[in-house]
Amino acid sequence: MTDTGAGQDTERDNELWQQCWRDRDTGFHQTTVNPSLIRFWPSLGLDKSERIFVPLCGKSLDLLWLARQGHPVIGVELSPLAVRAFFKESRLQPSRRKVGKFTLW
């Protein structure tokens, strides 16, 4: 088996992502809910009880919008700075707990 270095690429990508948040280089962040989400979401016909998974969520306002539609929402984010910013800007007080290597907010 040959080592392709994929793990090194992932570590490098993770560090770059973390550095973007530390440097506040977040030009990728949208300041509004994604218009396509608003437009096309109803056509999915999901029951409000269905859980929604949002990977690489950052501090996306889409999380709040989805929750306001009645869905339980799970966001996953690498940067704790992004998570803290999400809760601060949303004026929400999270609870936190460690589960293995992960922090659940």
Order of alpha helices (4+ residues) and beta strands (2+ residues): alpha-alpha-beta-alpha-beta-alpha-beta-beta
